[in-house]
Amino acid sequence: MMTRAKILMAVLTCLIVFPSLNPSMAQDGNVLNYRDAEIRAFIDDIAAITGRTFIIDPRVRGKVNVVSTEAVNVEGVFQTFLSALRVNGFTLVPTASGAYKVVPDEVAAQDAGPVDESRRGDTLVTRVFNLRFADPLAVQAAARPFVFKNGRVFARRGMSMVIITDYADNLERIAQLVASMDVDTSVIRTLALENTSASEMADVALRLAAQPGTEDGIRQSLTAMPLESSNTLILKGPEEVIDTVIPVIAELDQNNASRSDLRVIYLRHASAEAMLPMLETVTQSLSRRDGSGNPISSEGDVTLSSYLGANAIVINASSEMQQRIANVIAMLDIPREQVLVEAIIVEVSDTAAKQLGVQYLLAGGNNSNVPFTLTNYSSTAPNVLALAGALRLDNGSGDDGSDTDSIQDTFAQAAAQSLLGFNGFGLGIGGETDGGTIFGAVLNAVKQDTGSNVLSTPSIMTMDNEPATFLSGQEIPISTGEALGANNVNPFRTIERKDVGVKLEVTPQVNEGEEIRLKIRQEISSIAGPVSSTSSELVTNKREIETTVSVKDGDIIVLGGLVQQDETTSVEKVPLLGDIPILGRAFRNDVRNRSETNLMIFLRPTIVRNAEDAQALTATKFDYIRDQQLQVNQGGLTIDQLLEEVIGAPSGSDNR
């Protein structure tokens, strides 16, 4: 008996000291019973039951105790496993591959896996709480005591969110706490001002709310909105903050009632000179009646003047009238946008000319019966008559200084000019027979084709509703009058200078929806040449468009264009003879001219809202000019060097 008792006691001792590492299996689940089991062996069993992969940190050591009386399913086994790890100071961290890392919870906060609000139980997760009303630092301070000792709570002023790393079940309780704090507790109050500008008092209210010493920036949530039409200040924020600010603003407004009748308002954006006439007109209306129709004061009680040196408006009136005028100025003294207007002028022209003709001359001598006949046309060169006259006089006379020599020189000059004006192909024959008969014939043929492509891109930047003018061209003299005194004494001529070139006049108006209304006058002019060979007066070509268009910001619009085609055919011939088929070509001269012109004007406006937009546009144009200059002027003075030498490097320069 003693031996059996000892054996039974030994078996029981082994069961207590060396517990079963494999859980008992039930029909509907698993029954977990572990007493002082090694945690690594416990993890091995859980991996076998759940089919999950676990990566064990070397620092995971110790014993685990789990006792269950009923069978649980696989998911219940996994949740029990998480709770057992948490009790022993360990936790699971999911990995991207689907496995889990088993690590001590004091290091798990930095490696808590992805942000996942769907996870539940004793899983360590990170959750982001987006706040709408509450101060993030106040929420951080309230949530910190509820987070387990190795968890993390992060918040920063100006970032409307709180990031918390904790166990999933604990985060549910913290979420309820955050929701109860993230509510709008602000109130709205309005304050009608009588002697002070609402916009001015709005700045004062915000500065009061941001004064040092406030608790966690609670007063930073104050919002001040001025309503200029009724000079009312709207305040939104915590009730205790508004109750502190309103008495101060009301006292300031009351104190302004007893101030001097003289007030100076410095304009920040508008021009004092341009605003003064409008203020005088408005003041005359305000001086007669108030909002109820009751008389206020006479027109002489209000005096307005402008000081251009400081761009200021000086008001001499009662405090109430001063405030009315100040409200008008505040609504008008706003920054205005700028508009960059870029025009593209394209002109493509093609001119073609054809000429074919025959000239001949036949003239008998003194004793000859050959008649004098010739064909000569006004549009042909050389002139066969001038050539024959020069040849005849050169053969028939010497150089004796007589009048014949003078005539010979005249014919020689005419023949030379005729030959110099010749273009194209020429074939001729001529001479003089023994009997003194002169004969000659000239065939001339020419075809001329001229094409041109003119592209101009004027651009100009101006303020909204401000006219601007761009001119690139020349000033040419145009005679406007001429007078001669008696006996040609003291003659004089009056000259007027006229602009010839590309001229752009534009007045932009920025409307709602990024739409720009443009009043445009575009002129393209050039010198066509003198009126005639005997006159020095000039003929100018002029193309002009004056219109008003509406276009979206950055879009390209066509202002107008001209498609012109001219064709001229000129036939000079001998009557009857020139109409003979084939043979008639010897008695006619054909000239055909054709010209075609295509002119189009495109325009693109761009709104420049701030300094950043202006700098970006300037940089684009600057880089374009610099690249063009570097292609032409290798090794010369660049625009970068010139800019730095003359006015210094621009602010924010990257030393291109």
C-alpha positions, 0 to 999 in steps of 0.5 A: 500500500505504501508503495502504491501511495508513493507512486500515485503521489509521484504522478500527481506531483509530475502533473503539477510540476510538469503540466500538459502542454497540449490542451484537452480537445472537446467536440465543439472547441478547445478546453484550455488548461495551463498551470505554470506552463512555459510561455513559448510552449503555450505559444506553440499550442496556440499556433497549432490551434489557430493556424497563425504564425508567430514571431517570438521576441527573445525577451519573451520569457516566463510562465503562463496560467490559463484555466477554462471549464468549457470549450471555446472556438478558434477565435475565442482561443485567439482572444484568450491568448491575447489576454494571457499575453497582456496579463504577462506584459506581452502583446502581438504586433501584426506584420505586413506578411500576415504573421504576428510578432510577440513582443514586450508591451513597453516596446510595442507602442513604437511598433503597433502596426497599421492604423486600424479602427476595426480591430478589437480585443487586447490587440495593440493598435494606433488610432487617429481621432480627428477633432472639429471643436475641441483643443487637441492639447486639452484632449491629450491631457484628458486621455493620458490617465486612461491610456495604459502605462506603455501606451502613447498619446500625441497632439500638437497645437494647430493640428486638429487631431490626437493620435493614441496607441493603446489596446483596442478595447481600451480605445473604445472607452477613450473614444467615448471620452473624446466624443464627449469633449469634441462638441461645439460649446461656442456661442455667437454674439453681435455687437453694433458699433457706433464710433469705431470701424467693425474691421478695426475692432475685429483685429482688437478682439483677436489680439485680446483673445491671443494674449499670453497667459491663457489656458492651453490656447482656449481663447485662440478659438475666438472668431471675429467677423466684421459686417461693414454694411451695418458696422456690426461685429460678430463674435463666435467662441467660448462664452467666457472669452466673449464675455471678457472681450465684449466689455473692452470693445464696447468701452473703446467704441464709447470712448471714440465718441468724444474724440477729435473731429479730425481724422486721417485714414491711410489707404493701403491699396487704393489711390487717395486722389482717385477716391476723393471725388467719389467720397465727396459725392457720397458725403454730400448724400450722407450729410443730408439724411440719415437712415431714417430720413432725418437731417443730420447736418449741413454739407458744410460740416464735412470737409474732405481732402487728400494728401498724396505724399502719404496716400491718405484721406483727411476727414473733418467731421463729427465722429458719427460722420467720420465712422460712416466715411471710414466704413465706405473707405474700408469697403473700397480700399481692397487689394486689386488683382492684376491682369497680364494680356498677351497678344499674338499677331500673325500675318502670312502673305504671298505675292506672285507676278508674271509678265511676258511681252515682245517689243520691236522697232523698225525705222528707215534712214533719210533716203529709205522708204521703210516706215517707222513702226514700234511697239512699246508698253508702259509696264515693260523694261528695257525700253526699246525706244530708249535703246534705239535712240542711244544707239542711233545718236552714238553712231551718227555724231561725234563728241563736239560739245554741240546740242547733239551731245546733250541729247545723246547723253540724255538718251544714254541715261534713259537707256541705262535706267531702262536696263537697270530696271529690267528683271527676269529673262530677256532676249533681243536683237538689233542693229543698223543696215547700210541704208541707215535703217534701224531695227530691234526686238526685245523679248522679256519674261519674268515670274516673281513670287514673294512670301512673308510670315510676320509674327508679333507678340506684344504683352502688357500687365496692368491693374484691374480696371486700369487702362494700359498702352503698349507701343513698339514702332517708329515716329515718322514725319507726315506733312500737314501744311506748307506755305510760301510767303510773298516772292517765296520769302520765308517758306515753311512746312508743318510736320506731324509725327505719327506712330507706326508699328504695333500698338495695344491698348487694353482695360481689363475688368476681372469678374466673378468666376475667373472671367475677364472683360477686356476693352481692347484696341489693337493697331498694326501699321507699317510704311508702304512707301512713297506716294509716287516716284516724284513725291516724298509723301509716305503711304502707311498700311493700317489694320485696327481692331477696337472691341470688347470681349469676355474670356476666361482666365488663361484662355486664348481668344481670337479678336478678329482677322483679315483674309484678303486676296487680290488678283490683277491682269493687265494686257497691252497689245496692238489693235487687231494684230494682238488678237491673231492666234499665236502670231499675236503674241509678238504684238502684246504684253501680258502682266498678271499680279496676285497677292494673298494676305491672311491676318489673325490676332489672338489674345490671352489674359492671365489673372495675377492674384498675388506676388507668387503668381507675378514672380512665376510669370516673371521667371518664365519670361526671364528664362525665355529671354535668357535662353534666346540671348545665350543662343545668340551672344556666346560669351557676352554680357548676359541678362543675369550679369546685367541685372546683378550689376545694375540693380543687384540680385533679386530677392530669392534669387537662386543664382541661375 
